[in-house]
Amino acid sequence: MMTVSAKAAEKAKAMFKEKGLPEDTGLRVFVAGGGCSGYQYGMAVAREIEDDDLIIENAGVKLVIDPDSVPLLEGAEIDYVDDLMKAGFTILNPNATSSCACGTSFQTAEGGGKAKPCAH
């Protein structure tokens, strides 16, 4: 469904440790409406898990995804980029047919799924 690169897993675990969070803390990944290309990605520490959330463990990191975001993130990979232009988590999404220059918002061919509002 969704994967995490080794570098992103290492960074997520280091972030949890730095914040004093338990090792089994999850990373909530979601899609919200908005952004210059239609949808935009969001990530946060999963402080609460809802009954209908999808939980995936990959590379030693627990991903928590709401059911509305699942179809938009199918087959995507979370990576960590550290180059001259930016440093941080990024999502490589095979469902995106176009994205903005910074890579934080995207469109799909069908517009598939219904995104959660940004207040997530």
C-alpha positions in Angstrom: 0.0 0.0 0.0 2.5 2.7 1.2 6.2 2.4 1.9 8.9 4.3 3.8 12.4 4.6 2.5 15.2 3.7 4.9 16.3 7.3 5.2 12.8 8.5 6.0 12.4 5.8 8.6 15.6 6.7 10.3 14.6 10.4 10.3 11.1 9.6 11.7 12.5 7.5 14.5 15.1 10.2 15.4 12.3 12.8 15.4 10.2 10.6 17.8 13.2 10.1 20.1 14.1 13.8 20.1 10.5 14.7 21.1 10.5 12.0 23.8 7.8 10.0 22.2 7.5 6.2 22.5 9.1 4.0 19.8 5.8 2.8 18.6 4.5 6.3 17.9 2.8 6.5 14.5 3.3 9.0 11.7 -0.1 10.2 10.4 -0.1 10.7 6.6 -3.0 12.4 5.0 -4.3 14.3 2.0 -6.2 17.5 2.3 -8.0 19.6 -0.3 -6.2 22.7 -1.4 -2.8 23.6 -2.6 -2.0 25.0 -6.0 -2.6 21.6 -7.7 -5.8 20.4 -6.0 -4.7 18.1 -3.1 -1.9 18.6 -0.7 0.0 16.2 1.6 0.1 16.4 5.3 2.1 14.6 8.0 1.9 14.8 11.7 2.6 12.7 14.8 -0.4 10.3 15.2 -1.4 11.2 18.7 -4.8 9.5 18.3 -5.8 6.6 16.1 -9.4 6.3 14.9 -11.2 3.0 14.5 -11.3 3.3 10.7 -7.7 4.4 10.2 -5.5 2.1 8.2 -2.3 1.2 10.0 0.7 0.1 8.1 4.1 -0.9 9.6 7.0 -0.4 7.1 10.7 -0.1 7.8 10.0 0.0 11.5 7.7 3.0 11.3 3.9 2.9 11.9 1.9 4.8 9.3 -1.6 5.9 10.2 -3.8 6.9 7.2 -7.5 8.0 7.3 -9.8 6.1 5.0 -10.5 9.1 2.7 -6.7 9.5 2.0 -6.0 5.8 1.4 -7.0 5.7 -2.4 -5.0 8.9 -3.0 -1.9 7.4 -1.4 -2.0 3.9 -2.8 1.5 2.8 -3.8 3.1 6.0 -2.6 6.5 6.1 -0.8 7.6 8.5 1.9 11.2 9.6 1.5 13.5 12.1 3.2 15.3 14.6 1.0 18.2 16.7 2.1 19.6 18.8 -0.7 20.4 22.4 -1.5 16.7 23.3 -2.2 15.0 21.7 0.8 15.3 19.2 3.6 12.4 17.2 4.9 9.9 14.4 4.2 8.5 14.1 0.8 5.9 11.8 -0.8 6.5 10.0 -4.1 3.0 9.3 -5.4 2.3 7.2 -8.5 -1.3 8.5 -8.5 -0.2 12.1 -9.1 -0.6 13.2 -12.7 0.7 16.6 -12.0 2.2 18.4 -9.0 3.3 21.9 -8.0 7.0 22.9 -8.2 7.6 22.3 -4.5 6.0 18.9 -4.6 3.5 19.4 -1.8 0.3 19.5 -3.8 -0.9 17.3 -6.7 -3.7 16.2 -8.9 -4.8 12.7 -9.9 -6.3 11.5 -13.3 -9.7 10.8 -11.8 -9.5 13.3 -9.0 -10.0 10.0 -7.0 -11.2 9.9 -3.5 -12.4 12.6 -1.1 -9.7 14.5 0.8 -10.0 15.4 4.5 -10.1 19.1 5.3 -6.8 20.7 6.5 -8.0 20.9 10.1 -6.9 17.2 10.5 
